[in-house]
Amino acid sequence: MRDLRVIEDAVREFQDRGGRFLEAVHVDGRRLQGEFAGLADTPNGRQLILKPPHGREIRLYFAMIRRLEG
């Protein structure tokens, strides 16, 4: 299993900077963009929540994130 601390550290750094918009690169290569809407703890793991400009919110498990940019 991948070390999820890298993603947790990137999210924490993003929050400390007061960032608003974030791009997450999914393990399958998709680039998902949106406004940072928060984090959620679920029984299956931690999720990052993004709100794109148009459309429904995106919830990504930390384990499915390859890289964060923002």
C-alpha angles and dihedrals in degrees: 000000000000122000103258093190089086090062092042090052092048091051092047091050090048091051092047090054090051092240120179109186124047138182120209122195109214120218089251091057101258115141111220119191134188149114114300105253100174146269131288130200112214133174088257096050144286120317134204114217121210129180112208118208091253122022143026126325118273120226117194126184111230088236089062095053116096097179141352125217127182 
